[in-house]
Amino acid sequence: MFHIHIKIKRVLSAALSGCIALGMMIPADAGEMKEIKVESPVPEKVLVIGDSIATGYGLEGYDGGRDNVASYVNMLRSEFESELKNGSERFDNRAKDGQTSSQLLTDMDKGVYDELLQDADLVIVSIGGNDLMKTLLSYFSSAKGENSTIRDMLGDVSITNIAKLISGVSEVLDDAIASYGDNLSRLYEHIKSKSDAHIIVQTVYDPTDNTDSLKLVNKFVNDKINELNAQITSHSTGDNGEQLYTVADVYSAFSGQGKELTNIGEMDIHPNSQGHKVIFETVDAKVREHTYTIEVVQEVIDEPEKESEKKNDTKSTILHLVGGVALVGLVVTVFIVAKKRSDPQ
């Protein structure tokens, strides 16, 4: 008799366990940590390439490293990181002092930036100023000697020789500007062959704008810079009018403020801290005209179910419970019948 009761109790226990299991099968609303893609107003992975405008050359503290100066690149980095705060931001400034478009293209062809380009969200390009400057210095080196300086170019030219100087150097600069346009196209093609990143190209500002040097010199320099910038603008659209890259018009932002925004008073064409702030504002505005797909880890809660799905879930839950109760009832019935049979008549 005793062993019958033991078996019945075991069956009853199993039945109750089954009911509990059925109860656990009822869906519960719970969040789950997942890696998802979202749209962001700022990029997560940025690559900066180009010249000394981007390195921050000429700013206070530059000798201690480019990361220690108030450059527009560092301002962008700080702003993007403060907005994203997801721990996976990457901001690589690979610009080089004195780099021309030809030198940048050579680095591209060597694959120097390929790894960084693969997952970049944004590529910022500052290039062109040295294409003009080095051409001018080369011309002066051959015309005035190897030790000629920017001061020679801007201040030590007599009025009687100015027309001759402009005529001689103009043709050389025109060739450099044409080559720059070709290089720019090839740079774009290389970047796009390695990356889906959005591209921003900065125009070149005029450091002599609003300075006290000869007006004829100012006009000549400004005209050539405008011709260079025209190459940047014209190459930003494809044959069918599609936009290939975004132009950040630093030239217009600096217009009429060369003396205030650069170190030209010290015979240095580089932007000062105020100039870098203007470049930051100009580039940042263009960055935010585009959105960037980034991956973040966050809690994902299922969307509210449709009414029909809720009804189906309710029916399923009721069936589970009814089934559980029926199972318990069946076990109890078996227990009672077994007990009656075992009792003495």
Secondary structure, DSSP 8 states (H G I E B T S, - for coil): -HHHHHHHHHHHHHHHHHHHHHHHTS-----EEEEEEEEESS-SEEEEEESHHHHTTTSTTGGG-GGGS--HHHHHHHHHHHHH-SS--EEEE---TT--HHHHHHHHHTTTTHHHHHT-SEEEEE-SHHHHHHHHHHHHHHHH-TT--HHHHHTS--HHHHHHHHHHHHHHHHHHHHHHHHHHHHHHHHHHHH---EEEEE----TTTT-SS-HHHHHHHHHHHHHHHHHHHHTTB-TTS-B-SEEE-HHHHHTT-HHHHBSGGGT--SB-HHHHHHHHHHHHHHHTTS-EEEEEEEEE------HHHHHHHHHHHHHHHHHHHHHHHHHHHHHHHHHHHHS--
